[in-house]
Amino acid sequence: MKRIFLLGYPVSHSISPAMQNAALHDLGIDWQYELLATPPNQLRDTVARLRDADCIGANITIPHKQAVMQFLDATSERARQIGAVNTLVKRDGKLIGDNTDVYGVLQTLVDEHVSVRGARVVVLGAGGAARGTVFALGEAGVASIAILNRTPAHAHTLADFTREQFPNVAVTVNNIKALNDAELIINTTSVGMTPHTNASPMPEGISFPRRAIAFDLVYRPLQTRFLKDAERAGAKTISGLGMLVHQGALSLKLWTGRDAPAQMMWNAASNALRTTECETRDA
């Protein structure tokens, strides 16, 4: 059987297999989407495994979106611009890296009727997901991006990248005051992904601004502490489920060459998320 893998660490929380396998079944394609937990020190060997004949491609998630690029044969122009990969496609035996995160971010904002042109945005995090996010924001024409990250060096690297790609966007690093005037705050970190931690990526002691929209790329739990705090402040909230579906739908099209059944993927992801949320509460 042909296989598609999700590489990350950890990946046990992911509902992507339920979503992607439902879509493959709907398309009548007898492939299997599987999790492949990959600690950072095993990334090279795991990517080599993807070259086996039974593998069609892969998704890449935290923490490998940038590190994986050194083990590939080529990358798409979009992935090179962003400097991060979340999708691998095998063509003529070669592994090609691509990035569907930008599409996922932009399409989710469209679905939520959120226009960010000229907006003041705060991005929490500076990893591979943040790269795709700031690229999407730059393409959408935001006025400013404040990058907040616990490791300043990573934040400055992302800021330099953003300024190079989008010279007209004002970029600051660890400017806490930017939260006061933010119109959109996006969490690109994995903070809050584990339901029992009750953690938030927001700086300690900072209240969520009432006027801002909160967009969490984390989709499990569906209502993270970040989103709960935003909701209590009266802010509009956007979960990461739409992002998961849209980036996954474009990845599926890259693997199969066929339009993905996005609504079915949304339904399958929603059902899987509800099931796992119930299991977590009952545990």
WOKA-V983060 format. One record per helix or strand of 2 or more residues. SS is the DSSP state (h for helix, s for strand). FROM is the first residue (numbers start at 0). TO is the last residue. If there is no record, write none. Layout:
ss=SS from=FROM to=TO
ss=SS from=FROM to=TO
This chain:
ss=s from=1 to=7
ss=h from=15 to=26
ss=s from=30 to=36
ss=h from=39 to=48
ss=s from=54 to=59
ss=h from=66 to=70
ss=s from=73 to=74
ss=h from=76 to=81
ss=s from=86 to=90
ss=s from=93 to=97
ss=h from=100 to=110
ss=s from=119 to=123
ss=h from=127 to=139
ss=s from=143 to=147
ss=h from=151 to=164
ss=s from=169 to=172
ss=h from=177 to=180
ss=s from=183 to=186
ss=s from=212 to=215
ss=h from=224 to=231
ss=s from=236 to=237
ss=h from=240 to=255
ss=h from=261 to=281
